[in-house]
Amino acid sequence: MAEDQERVFKLPEFAAHAQTINCLALGHKSSVLVTGGEDRKINLWTLCKDGYTAIMSLFGHVSPIEAVRFDHSEEKVATGTRSGTFKVWDLETLKVQKTFYGHRSGIKSIAFHPTGDFIASASTDSSIKLWDIKRKSCIYRYKGHQGSVNNLQFSPDGGWIASAGEDGIVKLWDLKAGKLLADLKGHKSGVNVVDFHPGELLLASGSSDRTVKFWDLENFHLVSSTPEISHGVDNILFHPSGSCLFATSANMLRVYGWEPYQCFDEIRTNWGNAASICFTNTQLLAASYMETFVFPYLVFLQRVKPIMDTSYGNDPKSISSPALDRKKPFSHGTPDTAVVMPHRRESNSSAFELEHRNIDHNHQAANLPRTHFQNNLGEISDQKCNNIISNNREHLKPQSKISPKLLGGGELEAEIFNQIEKGHSAVIEKLHERSANLMKIEDKWKYDNARAALKLCIDLGDPALVIDMLSVMNSKKDLWNLDLCTLLSPKLVDLITSPHKRYVETVCGTLKLILETFGPLLKSCLNPAAGIGVDITAEE
């Protein structure tokens, strides 16, 4: 244990939100952290020698935050909510760049495309969506998982998406071909996280079944699997050199090799379940949360095997000697291609065509000045947080041009909608949240029954949803029974006093229908006819 304490350093914990924290993410270039919580706020922090510095808070969501993610330049952050909407924020202007609607339930994971203006989102509604950030439109909807999609990752070249499902399956999607490339089956429980190797055709997946599995992406077969550990795997991340994989579980950090399988090192920690990990110089930075507090940790890689046996960034072949000579397609030496489509399409693992466009790599992305961790904690920079976001930072040049033939007038339409939406983002998000809830109620009615749907509607706590449902039920007289009346009666008392005319009219229509249908029965129960003498049977 003493040895582990020398390798793991706990930074000061801090309260990040007034209400429960739901998610956090670390930046992969510097020591920045973003958190989201039940208070519907997004807070950004920089971690430094003495603990932390608050950078900014972002407001605009109307439901709790469930997923957060920095882009690769750390100039944008994406935030997803429980209602199924997500926003992309520009950290220079502190404004919402785009708001995206379309998922029917909460966002579980968000991933930025490494080279293009695209973003992917995964939801508990079992769908994955690919979005064009500039045009604020959904390009594709990928369906195939049964249950929640827990995690998404783009391949280093941006050509594939790997998705981790609660159904225990890892799916690989080919963006250029526009279809499901492979189902990687083998986990016995939900898959929590996936990560691509930085250079080889290799994918790792961590699961609640307490194993990490390594997949060959050339032949789509299992390379190796770790033995079951004591707890499920929370996070995995390949070392930048590609020499090993770091995996976290409850209070543990393990370092794995895959061909053949070996566990290089095990480090006992006190971070609980790490929500995010990243590499910063010669250290691994991890962060976990509990209730309203964030717990950041540093792991000194120079004291961790096999990193301690080699210099940072050395040729991974000195440590791992793959049995297969895998190709290395994940490079950025030449311009890559990304997909763009003029209209939204849906896929159920069937092939469909895609247009391609070249990405301009001749621009130079300006970097935010950050507070970095150095090799020695005593050398951490003390830059002030007001220098974190530069006011003189140069803007990115447009990365691509979209053919007018593809737009078909869509650009003008998008501009009109943007003008209409200005100043009404909260109202629009609320309406989309209500629409998503109505879809949930519809599914409940379809796959269960009317009572279950009505109970869900009441539990959601939105009077407008109840009124919408009553409007439908009032036209279906044969649907009603006393069980529904009993469930609905307390809510009708509140709605009948509403200042909204539509609410009162709808409730009055419902009461009229109930009285017409069950009035005689209710009256007979309230005022039974008086009999002569004593009813012996009733008395007994």
N, C-alpha and C positions, 0 to 999 in steps of 0.2 A: 504493500500500500504506500509506503514511503517513496518507493521508486515512481509510482504513478503520480504522486503529488509533485514530484520534481518535473514531471513532463506536462502536467495540466495546471494552468493558472486561471483562477476564477476572477474575472473582472467584477467590479461592484454591481450588484443588482439594482434595479430601479423600477419605479411605478411608471408605466407607459400610458395607461388609460384610467379613466374614472370608473369604467365598467370592464367586464371580463374581456380579455384579449382572445381573439379567435384565430389569428394567423400572424406570421411574421416572415420576413425574407431578408437575407443579407445580400449586399451588392457583391459582385464577383471581381471588381476592380479595386475596391477600397473598402474601408471599414464603415460603410453606411448601412443603416438598418431601417426597414419600414415595418410598421405594425398596423393592424386593423382590428377593430373590436366591436362589441355590442353597442357602443355609443355612436356608431356610424361615422366615426372619425378615422382618418389616416394620419399617423404621426411618423415623421422622419427623424432619425437620430444619427449622430456620428459617435462611434466608440473610440475612446482615447485612454491615455495612461491612467487618469484619475477616475475613469468611469464612462461618462456619456455627456453629450451635449445635444439639446433639442435643436433641430434645424427649422422645422416648420410643421404646421398642421394643415390638412386639406379637408374641406367640407363640401358636401353636395349630395351624398347618398342619403336615401330615405329608409334604408333597411341595413341591418348589421353586415359588416364586412367579413367575408369568408375566405378570400384568397388575395394575395398581393404578390407582385413580381416586378423587379427592375428589368429594364431592357439592357442590352449588352454594353451600351455606352453609359448607363446610369444617368441618362438625361431625361428619361421618361419612367413612369411607374404605372402599372396597370393594377386596378383594384376591382375585385368581383364581389357581388353581394348575394345574400340569401334569396333575394327575389329573382335572381337570374340575369340581372343587368351587370355590366361592367364598364368602367371608364378608363381612358388612357390620359394621364396628366403630363403636361409639360412642366418640368421642374424649374425651367428658367422663368417662364411667365407666371407660374403658379396657377395655371388655368387648365380646365378640361379641354383636351385636344379633340377627343371624340367620346361619345357615349354609345354603347352597343346594346341592343335589345334582341331577344329571340329565344333564350333558354326558358324552359318552363319551370325550372326550379333552380336551386342554389348553384353557384359557381364553385367548383372544387379546385381547379388548376388553370393557370394561364401561362402561355409560353410565347415569347417573341421570336419571330423568324430571324436567323442570324444575319441575313444580308438584305432582305427586302422589307417593304412596308406592310408586313402581314403579321397577324397575331392569331393564335389558336386558343380556344377556350374549351374546357371540359366541365360537365355538369353532372349533378345527381340525377338528371333526367335521362341518362345513359347516352347522350349525344356528344359529338365533338364538332365544333364549327371553326371554319377557317375564314378570317375576315381580312378585307382590304382596309387598312387604317386610313389611307387618304380619301377613299371614296365612301367610307363608313358603310360598307355593304358586306353581306355574307356571301362568300364565293361558293363554299360547299358545306354540306352537312353530312358528317360521316356517322353512320349508325351500324351497330353490330354487337356492342356490349350488352350484357344483361345486368342491369343495375348501374350503380354509380361508376363514373370514370374518375379515378382518384388522382392521376398524374399524367402530365404530357411533357414530351421533350422532342425538339427538333434535332435531327442529325446535324453534325457540324457543317455540312455543306447545304443544309436547308432542303434537301430533296425528299426526306422521309419524316414522318411523325411516328413516334412510339407512344402508345397509350396503355396505361395500367388500369385494369378493371377490377371492380369488387367481385366479379365473377371468376377471378383467378386466372384470367387470360391476358397476355400481352399481345396487342395487335400492332402490326406495322403497316403504315399507310404510305403509299407512293404518291407524292403530290403531282409529279409530272404525268404519270399514267392515270392518275385520278382513281385509284382503286385500292382495295385491301391487298397488301402484298403477302402477308403471312399471319397466321395465328400461332403464337408460341405458347403451348400448353404444357403444364407440368407442376404449377403451384397448386397446393391443396386448399388455399384460402385466398382472400383478396390480396391483390398486388397493390402495394402502397406507393412505390416509386420506381422509376426507370432512369438509366443514364447511358449515353453512348460513349464508347471509347473515343478519345480524341484523334486517333489515327487509324485504328484497325476497324474492320467490319465485325464489331463486337458490341453486344448490348448486355447490360446487367440489369437485373430486376430484384427488388427486395419486397418481401411479402409478410403478411400476418402469420403465415405458416412457419415463421422463424428461420427462413432460409434466404440466401442470395443465390440466384442462378445466373449463369453466363451463357449467352446464346451466340452462335456463329451466324452472322447475317449473310454469309455467302451461300450456305446450304440450309439455313434456317433450322438448325438442330441444336440440342443442348450440348454445350462443351463440358460444363462441370457444375456442381451444386455444392454449397456448403452444408455441413451437418446442421441439424436443428439446434438452435440456441435457446436460451431460457425465455426470451421475449421476441415479439415481432420486430421486424426491421423498419425503422422510421425513415432513414435517409441513406443514400449511397452517393458516392462521388469519386470518379476516377481522378487519380493524381495527374496534373498537367503533363508529366513526362510519359504517362501511359503505363507506368511500371507496376501499379497496384491499384486496388480499390479500397476506399475507406467506407465503412458501414457503421451506422449508429443504431443502437437499441437502448432499452432502458438502462441508463447509467453505465453504458459500455461503448467503447470505440474499438472496432476490429479492423485489421488491415489484411486484405486477401490477395492471393494470386489465383490464377484460374487454369493454367495449363502446364503442369497438373495443378489441381487444387492444393492450396496451402494457406495456412493462417500465419502470416508473418509476425503479427503482434496483437496483443490485447491490452487495452488500457481501461482501467476502472475510473469512472468519473462520477460526478454528483449532479449532472445536468438533467436528470430525468429523461424525458423524451425530447431529443434535439429536433427543433422544428426546421432549422436551416443550418447548413454548413458551407464553408467556402475556404479557398486557399488564399493566403495573403503573404507574399514573400516566402519565408521559411517557416510559416506557421499555419495551422488550421484554426479558423475561427468558427465557433459554434454558438448557437443561441437557442434557448428554450424559454417557455413561458408557463406561468401558472397563475390563474385568476387575473390580476391586474399587473403582475410583475414580470419583467424580462430578466433572464439569467444568462449573461454572456460568458464564454470561456475561450481560452487560448490553449492550443496544444502545440508544443515545440517539436516540429518535425525532425529536427536534427537529433532528437533522442528517441525517434520511433523507427523501428525496422519496417521496410528495408531502406528507408530514406537515409538513415544514419550511415548506411554502408556505401552510399553513392552521393554525388553532388546533385543539387537541385537541377532538374532538367536534363540529366544525362540520358544517353541512349537506353531505352527501356530493355533492350535485348540483354544488357548486362545482368538484369535481374530475372526477367521473364523470357523464356525461350519457347515460343509457341510451337506446337507440333505441326500446325498448318502455316503455310506462308501466305497469310491473308493479304489481300490488296489493301492499299491505303487511299481510299477515295476522298476522305474528308480533308480537303486542303482548300486554301483560298488564294492560291497563286495566280489564278486566272479568273476573269469575270464569270460569275455563276448565273444561273437562270432561275427565275421564280415564276410562279404561275399567276395569271390574272384572267378573270372571266367577266364578261359583261353582265351576266345574269346568275342568279343563285340556282344551284342544282342540288339534288339530294342523291345520296348513294347508299345502296345496301350491298356493298361489295361487288358492284357491277362496274364494268369499264365504261368510261365516257371520255370525251375529248377535252383537251386543255390547250389554251393559248399560252405561248411563252413570251417572255420579254427579257432583255438583258438588263442587268443592274449595273449602273455606273459606279465604279469603284475609284474614280479619280478625285473624289472629294476627300477632305481631311476632316474627320469628326473632332471637334474641339472637346477637350477633356475638362471636366470640372476639377478644380483644385480640391483635394481630399485630405483627410487626416489619415495617414497610413501607419500600419504597424511595421516596425523595423525588426531586424534580427534580434535586437535586445529591447526589452520593454522600456528600458530607461531612455531609449532614443526615439520614442514616439513623438511625432510632430505635435506642436501645440497651436496649430492654425486656428484662428477664430472661426466660429460657425458662420459669421456673416460673410466670410470669403468662400464658403462652400459653393455657393452659386454665383458665378461670375456675371457681372452686368455687361461685360465687354466681350462675351464669348461669341465667336463667329458662328453663323448658322450653317446647318448642313445644306448642301446643294441638293436639288431634286435628284432622286436616285434613278428615276425612270420616266419615260414618257409613254402615255397611254394613247393608243391610236384613236382618233375621232370615230373611226368605223366601229370600234368596240364600244365606245361610250353610247352612241345612238341617242344623244340628247340627255343622257343620264346625268352629266355634269351640271347642266343647267337646272335640272330637277333637284339635284342634291343641294345646289346653292339656294334654291327657293326654300327648301325645307330647313336648311340651316338658318336662314333669315327668320323664318316663322318660329323656330325653336328658341331663338335668343331670348334669354330672360325667363324661360319657362321650363328649364331643365328639371326642376323639382316636381312640377306638375306632370310632365311627360313621364318621368320615371315612376311616379305614383300610379299613373294610368297603366303603364306596362306591368307594374307589380300586380295590379288588380287583374289584368288580363291573364297573367301567369297563374294567379290563384283560381280564376274561373276555369282554366284548363285542368287544374288539379281536381276541382270539384266535379267537372265533367267526367274525368277518368274514374273518380270514385263512384259516381252514379252508374257509369257504364259497366264497371267490373265488380261492383258490390251491389248497393241498392240505394233507393232514394233517402232512407233514413240516415245511412252512413254519410251520404253526400251532404245532407242538411246539417248533421252534427259537425262535420269538417268546416262547413261554411260558418257556423256559429263560433266555433273554436278559433277561427282565423281573426275574429274580432273586428271585422270591417263591416259596418252597417250597410254600405252600398252593395256588398256581395250578397247579403241576406235579401235585400230588396230585389236584386237581379234574379235571385233564385225563386223568390215568391212570385215574381212576375210570370215565370215559367210554370210554377206549380198551380197558380190560380186558374190556368187554362186546362188543367188535367184533373177534373173533379174525381174521377175514379181512382186517382192515386192516393187520396187522403185516407187516413185512418186515425184512430184515437192516439196511437203511439206517436205519430207526427205532431198532433196537437199538443200533447203533453211536453214534448221536446221543445216546441216552438213558443209556447205560451209566455214564459218569462221574457223572451226577446221582444215579443209583440208589445208588451207593456212599455218598454223603453222606446220603441220605434213610433208608437202612436202619438207620443208627445214631441216628436221631432219638428223642427221649424221648416223642414223641407216638404213642400207640397206633395211631391211624388212619393215620398216615404209614407205620408199619412194616407194618401189615396190607395196605395198598394196594400197597406196593412188593413185598411177598411174593407178592401175587396177580399182579403184573406179571411177576416172575421165574418163577413157575410157568407162566404162559402162554408166555413166551419159551422155556423149556426144553421144554415139551410140543410146541411148534411146530417149534423149530429144534434141539432137543437131539440127535437122531440125526445131523443134518448137522454140527453143531459137534463132536460126538465123533469122527466120521469124519475131520474135518480135523485134529483134535488128535492122534489115534492111528491113522495109516494102517496098514493090514495089511502085515506084512513079507512080501516076495516072495522067491523063490528066484533067486539070481544077481543080476546087475546089469540094471536097467531102462535100456536104451540111450537110449530116448526121453526119459525123465525126466532122465538125466544131461546130455543135450544141451540 
